[in-house]
Amino acid sequence: MTHDVKDKTAGRLKSRPQFLAVRNGEKRKGKFFLLEVLDRAQAQTGANALTQAQSDAPRVGFTVTKKQGNAVERNRMRRRLKEAVRLSAQFAMQPGHDYVVVARRDVLKASFASLSAELNGRIANRQRHFSKRSEPSRSPLPETDNSTQPSDAGRPRKV
């Protein structure tokens, strides 16, 4: 029996170069994880690559560092994130994009509903990023009256 209806399932990132390529993309910080997103159409060059990347299914990878805990805890974090993507978040993913979810320790303590909601929100909504040029400039410190401080006019200078 073959299925004519194609399921909308996210592919997997498996090799190190794929993960490293996504690091150059957009970063969306969340309470439970960091989400790195790369549009493959922008990463690749050429007109054929552009149309192919847009038609490809989204791919997702999961990273949990040793800093987050022992192997049992890291695997539990990874399993919870995979299930959240499988049940709900993969439908919010855009075709032709790669996603890497970098887990934080709070994934273990979060309820599954809040974890899924956070993942859906980070995937669906782009965060507003400010570059250093577009940030509002800080006002300089107000000038103080230095008349109460001793002056250095009478002191010898070291050369």
Backbone as CSV, one residue per row, in Angstrom:
resi,resn,N_x,N_y,N_z,CA_x,CA_y,CA_z,C_x,C_y,C_z
1,MET,0.834,-1.169,0.000,0.000,0.000,0.000,0.885,1.241,0.000
2,THR,0.666,2.057,-0.946,1.410,3.303,-1.001,0.474,4.453,-0.694
3,HIS,1.027,5.492,-0.123,0.238,6.657,0.229,0.448,7.727,-0.825
4,ASP,-0.640,8.236,-1.376,-0.544,9.312,-2.340,-0.401,10.664,-1.653
5,VAL,-0.926,10.764,-0.437,-0.847,12.020,0.296,0.509,12.070,0.993
6,LYS,1.226,13.134,0.727,2.553,13.277,1.309,2.424,13.933,2.680
7,ASP,2.899,13.264,3.715,2.853,13.835,5.056,3.812,15.006,5.136
8,LYS,3.382,16.005,5.916,4.264,17.152,6.115,5.123,16.853,7.335
9,THR,6.224,16.198,7.099,7.139,15.877,8.181,8.452,16.591,7.948
10,ALA,9.053,16.996,9.024,10.328,17.686,8.938,11.442,16.661,8.757
11,GLY,12.388,16.988,7.887,13.559,16.140,7.711,14.518,16.344,8.871
12,ARG,15.633,15.657,8.844,16.591,15.738,9.927,17.920,16.281,9.430
13,LEU,18.565,17.079,10.257,19.955,17.471,10.027,20.798,16.407,10.706
14,LYS,21.758,15.849,9.977,22.502,14.727,10.530,24.006,14.962,10.606
15,SER,24.560,15.717,9.683,26.022,15.844,9.658,26.477,17.174,10.254
16,ARG,27.706,17.186,10.707,28.278,18.383,11.323,28.271,19.588,10.388
17,PRO,28.617,19.454,9.106,28.573,20.631,8.221,27.173,21.240,8.093
18,GLN,26.148,20.408,8.165,24.787,20.937,8.115,24.492,21.783,9.357
19,PHE,24.900,21.300,10.523,24.690,22.048,11.760,25.490,23.352,11.745
20,LEU,26.728,23.285,11.267,27.564,24.484,11.237,27.023,25.530,10.270
21,ALA,26.416,25.101,9.181,25.844,26.048,8.222,24.689,26.821,8.856
22,VAL,23.902,26.159,9.680,22.754,26.811,10.312,23.208,27.850,11.335
23,ARG,24.386,27.690,11.891,24.899,28.666,12.859,25.056,30.050,12.254
24,ASN,25.203,30.122,10.925,25.347,31.419,10.265,24.011,32.111,10.048
25,GLY,22.921,31.444,10.355,21.592,31.997,10.128,21.116,32.846,11.297
26,GLU,19.821,33.017,11.355,19.182,33.841,12.377,19.078,33.071,13.690
27,LYS,19.245,33.786,14.807,19.143,33.173,16.127,17.942,33.759,16.857
28,ARG,17.097,32.886,17.382,15.908,33.298,18.121,16.005,32.727,19.523
29,LYS,16.214,33.584,20.496,16.407,33.138,21.873,15.070,32.937,22.559
30,GLY,15.005,31.885,23.336,13.803,31.581,24.097,14.178,31.191,25.516
31,LYS,13.171,30.989,26.339,13.395,30.631,27.735,13.967,29.228,27.876
32,PHE,13.505,28.315,27.022,13.885,26.916,27.158,14.955,26.466,26.173
33,PHE,15.190,27.247,25.129,16.132,26.827,24.091,16.510,28.018,23.223
34,LEU,17.540,27.831,22.432,17.931,28.764,21.387,17.570,28.114,20.067
35,LEU,16.898,28.851,19.208,16.505,28.322,17.907,17.320,29.035,16.837
36,GLU,18.066,28.266,16.066,18.843,28.811,14.951,18.121,28.444,13.664
37,VAL,17.937,29.430,12.787,17.160,29.236,11.563,17.985,29.689,10.374
38,LEU,18.002,28.870,9.328,18.706,29.214,8.093,17.777,28.981,6.914
39,ASP,17.639,30.001,6.080,16.890,29.862,4.834,17.868,29.310,3.804
40,ARG,17.645,28.076,3.364,18.583,27.439,2.432,18.640,28.168,1.103
41,ALA,17.559,28.835,0.707,17.550,29.563,-0.563,18.540,30.721,-0.527
42,GLN,18.669,31.381,0.611,19.616,32.483,0.729,21.037,31.967,0.893
43,ALA,21.189,30.807,1.503,22.523,30.255,1.733,23.134,29.724,0.442
44,GLN,22.291,29.183,-0.460,22.782,28.642,-1.721,22.727,29.716,-2.787
45,THR,23.510,29.535,-3.824,23.508,30.497,-4.918,22.953,29.844,-6.168
46,GLY,22.446,30.656,-7.047,21.922,30.141,-8.315,20.411,30.082,-8.313
47,ALA,19.803,30.265,-9.479,18.345,30.281,-9.604,17.756,28.897,-9.363
48,ASN,18.433,27.849,-9.836,17.929,26.492,-9.649,17.938,26.121,-8.170
49,ALA,18.986,26.531,-7.452,19.071,26.239,-6.027,17.964,26.953,-5.261
50,LEU,17.587,28.140,-5.711,16.545,28.908,-5.047,15.201,28.190,-5.121
51,THR,14.821,27.725,-6.292,13.529,27.047,-6.434,13.540,25.678,-5.766
52,GLN,14.668,24.994,-5.810,14.750,23.678,-5.183,14.658,23.795,-3.666
53,ALA,15.349,24.779,-3.081,15.339,24.936,-1.629,13.953,25.316,-1.122
54,GLN,13.197,26.093,-1.886,11.869,26.481,-1.456,10.893,25.310,-1.497
55,SER,11.119,24.363,-2.372,10.206,23.225,-2.470,10.585,22.097,-1.519
56,ASP,11.784,22.111,-0.976,12.224,21.058,-0.062,11.509,21.179,1.283
57,ALA,11.374,20.051,1.940,10.783,20.034,3.274,11.739,20.688,4.268
58,PRO,11.216,21.249,5.339,12.108,21.810,6.361,12.887,20.702,7.046
59,ARG,14.059,21.041,7.536,14.879,20.066,8.266,15.141,20.618,9.664
60,VAL,15.253,19.721,10.620,15.462,20.137,12.001,16.539,19.264,12.637
61,GLY,17.333,19.888,13.509,18.362,19.178,14.259,18.297,19.601,15.720
62,PHE,18.803,18.772,16.597,18.731,19.035,18.035,20.128,18.959,18.622
63,THR,20.450,19.909,19.500,21.750,19.932,20.159,21.531,20.095,21.649
64,VAL,22.153,19.217,22.429,22.145,19.340,23.878,23.581,19.138,24.333
65,THR,24.173,20.164,24.917,25.582,20.090,25.294,25.762,19.327,26.608
66,LYS,26.964,18.864,26.849,27.273,18.140,28.086,27.127,19.021,29.313
67,LYS,27.188,20.311,29.102,27.026,21.267,30.192,25.626,21.163,30.812
68,GLN,24.661,20.655,30.072,23.276,20.610,30.527,22.977,19.443,31.466
69,GLY,23.865,18.483,31.556,23.620,17.380,32.479,24.230,16.092,31.978
70,ASN,23.928,15.003,32.701,24.478,13.712,32.300,23.709,13.160,31.103
71,ALA,24.083,12.002,30.629,23.522,11.448,29.398,22.017,11.197,29.512
72,VAL,21.562,10.749,30.668,20.146,10.472,30.854,19.331,11.762,30.719
73,GLU,19.807,12.832,31.347,19.095,14.112,31.290,19.149,14.709,29.885
74,ARG,20.288,14.605,29.231,20.418,15.151,27.873,19.495,14.415,26.911
75,ASN,19.416,13.094,27.040,18.521,12.324,26.171,17.056,12.660,26.446
76,ARG,16.713,12.888,27.699,15.340,13.256,28.030,14.991,14.611,27.416
77,MET,15.929,15.559,27.475,15.705,16.866,26.857,15.496,16.720,25.353
78,ARG,16.356,15.940,24.734,16.270,15.742,23.290,14.948,15.068,22.903
79,ARG,14.533,14.074,23.658,13.270,13.385,23.374,12.066,14.305,23.524
80,ARG,12.075,15.146,24.549,10.959,16.087,24.748,10.883,17.083,23.593
81,LEU,12.021,17.593,23.158,12.021,18.549,22.050,11.589,17.883,20.741
82,LYS,12.066,16.676,20.497,11.671,15.960,19.277,10.165,15.734,19.240
83,GLU,9.594,15.360,20.372,8.158,15.104,20.422,7.369,16.395,20.237
84,ALA,7.847,17.500,20.796,7.161,18.789,20.614,7.180,19.196,19.148
85,VAL,8.293,18.952,18.465,8.366,19.259,17.035,7.448,18.336,16.253
86,ARG,7.453,17.062,16.582,6.650,16.095,15.844,5.154,16.385,15.968
87,LEU,4.699,16.719,17.174,3.265,16.896,17.392,2.725,18.221,16.869
88,SER,3.491,19.286,17.001,2.879,20.563,16.648,3.777,21.520,15.881
89,ALA,5.024,21.601,16.229,5.864,22.659,15.675,6.229,22.442,14.213
90,GLN,6.259,21.212,13.733,6.675,20.974,12.351,5.700,21.596,11.361
91,PHE,4.470,21.845,11.783,3.490,22.443,10.892,3.715,23.941,10.735
92,ALA,4.442,24.548,11.671,4.756,25.979,11.580,6.055,26.220,10.805
93,MET,6.818,25.168,10.563,8.104,25.320,9.874,7.890,25.629,8.398
94,GLN,8.739,26.510,7.880,8.633,26.909,6.480,9.454,25.980,5.602
95,PRO,8.956,25.651,4.414,9.728,24.809,3.496,11.027,25.506,3.096
96,GLY,12.069,24.720,2.931,13.349,25.270,2.507,14.143,25.902,3.623
97,HIS,13.764,25.679,4.873,14.486,26.229,6.007,15.074,25.099,6.838
98,ASP,16.208,25.393,7.475,16.817,24.470,8.430,16.681,25.067,9.823
99,TYR,16.387,24.229,10.795,16.219,24.662,12.175,17.113,23.821,13.069
100,VAL,17.825,24.474,13.993,18.583,23.762,15.018,18.078,24.256,16.363
101,VAL,17.663,23.324,17.217,17.179,23.646,18.549,18.292,23.295,19.528
102,VAL,18.809,24.317,20.205,19.864,24.126,21.209,19.189,24.202,22.572
103,ALA,19.105,23.063,23.256,18.343,22.964,24.498,19.053,23.636,25.663
104,ARG,18.233,24.130,26.580,18.714,24.633,27.868,18.153,23.724,28.953
105,ARG,18.714,23.808,30.118,18.342,22.905,31.208,16.880,23.044,31.619
106,ASP,16.285,24.204,31.424,14.898,24.429,31.824,13.905,23.556,31.048
107,VAL,14.349,22.916,29.973,13.476,22.018,29.201,12.984,20.877,30.086
108,LEU,13.804,20.446,31.037,13.423,19.332,31.907,12.281,19.702,32.839
109,LYS,12.264,20.934,33.327,11.284,21.342,34.333,10.014,21.916,33.720
110,ALA,10.049,22.291,32.464,8.897,22.934,31.824,7.801,21.916,31.546
111,SER,6.568,22.387,31.629,5.464,21.512,31.238,5.518,21.330,29.724
112,PHE,4.993,20.218,29.262,5.063,19.936,27.829,4.243,20.946,27.036
113,ALA,3.131,21.405,27.595,2.302,22.388,26.904,3.046,23.703,26.722
114,SER,3.741,24.156,27.760,4.478,25.418,27.635,5.683,25.261,26.707
115,LEU,6.295,24.087,26.718,7.417,23.831,25.820,6.960,23.858,24.360
116,SER,5.830,23.222,24.075,5.292,23.222,22.712,4.885,24.615,22.275
117,ALA,4.262,25.360,23.176,3.833,26.727,22.843,5.034,27.618,22.557
118,GLU,6.072,27.500,23.360,7.285,28.301,23.149,7.945,27.938,21.818
119,LEU,7.990,26.666,21.519,8.595,26.218,20.262,7.794,26.720,19.062
120,ASN,6.483,26.609,19.129,5.637,27.123,18.052,5.821,28.624,17.872
121,GLY,5.874,29.344,18.981,6.034,30.791,18.916,7.363,31.204,18.314
122,ARG,8.425,30.517,18.677,9.754,30.866,18.152,9.871,30.520,16.673
123,ILE,9.237,29.453,16.246,9.327,29.063,14.839,8.469,29.987,13.979
124,ALA,7.255,30.270,14.430,6.319,31.051,13.610,6.667,32.532,13.562
125,ASN,7.121,33.099,14.647,7.343,34.539,14.718,8.820,34.864,14.719
126,ARG,9.186,35.733,13.813,10.569,36.203,13.793,10.726,37.248,14.869
127,GLN,11.824,37.186,15.585,12.109,38.209,16.577,12.628,39.450,15.885
128,ARG,12.403,40.567,16.518,12.972,41.801,15.996,14.386,41.928,16.526
129,HIS,15.324,42.025,15.613,16.720,42.168,15.999,17.157,43.589,15.709
130,PHE,17.934,44.145,16.610,18.470,45.479,16.410,19.961,45.362,16.179
131,SER,20.419,45.964,15.104,21.853,46.014,14.910,22.374,47.187,15.729
132,LYS,23.677,47.266,15.890,24.233,48.336,16.699,23.951,49.700,16.087
133,ARG,23.800,49.747,14.780,23.525,51.026,14.127,22.099,51.485,14.370
134,SER,21.166,50.549,14.453,19.770,50.936,14.574,19.300,51.082,16.019
135,GLU,20.139,50.713,16.992,19.744,50.882,18.379,19.683,52.360,18.717
136,PRO,18.747,52.730,19.561,18.714,54.127,19.972,19.986,54.471,20.723
137,SER,20.526,55.624,20.426,21.788,56.000,21.063,21.536,56.381,22.509
138,ARG,22.481,56.071,23.331,22.354,56.394,24.743,22.705,57.855,24.947
139,SER,21.978,58.478,25.811,22.284,59.874,26.088,23.527,59.939,26.965
140,PRO,24.381,60.933,26.738,25.579,61.034,27.550,25.210,61.356,28.996
141,LEU,26.116,61.026,29.893,25.884,61.309,31.302,25.787,62.812,31.512
142,PRO,24.937,63.241,32.409,24.837,64.678,32.660,26.140,65.193,33.253
143,GLU,26.501,66.385,32.846,27.742,66.962,33.346,27.542,67.400,34.785
144,THR,28.550,67.150,35.598,28.482,67.521,37.000,29.360,68.727,37.235
145,ASP,29.086,69.420,38.286,29.876,70.592,38.644,31.141,70.116,39.335
146,ASN,32.290,70.346,38.727,33.569,69.872,39.254,34.231,70.887,40.171
147,SER,33.539,71.942,40.553,34.164,72.976,41.375,34.445,72.484,42.782
148,THR,33.744,71.438,43.247,33.979,70.934,44.594,35.155,69.963,44.634
149,GLN,35.628,69.508,43.489,36.746,68.572,43.454,38.053,69.353,43.359
150,PRO,39.114,68.869,43.993,40.394,69.580,43.915,40.936,69.553,42.489
151,SER,41.592,70.627,42.098,42.140,70.685,40.753,43.550,70.125,40.744
152,ASP,44.004,69.726,39.576,45.345,69.153,39.415,46.321,70.230,38.941
153,ALA,45.954,71.476,38.956,46.794,72.522,38.381,48.112,72.675,39.131
154,GLY,48.124,72.514,40.445,49.350,72.727,41.207,50.227,71.500,41.341
155,ARG,49.788,70.351,40.881,50.566,69.123,41.040,51.532,68.954,39.884
156,PRO,52.710,68.413,40.197,53.663,68.122,39.108,53.197,66.929,38.303
157,ARG,53.455,66.962,37.021,53.071,65.873,36.125,54.184,64.872,35.976
158,LYS,53.833,63.623,35.904,54.829,62.581,35.659,54.968,62.448,34.150
159,VAL,56.213,62.406,33.721,56.470,62.308,32.273,57.129,61.008,31.945
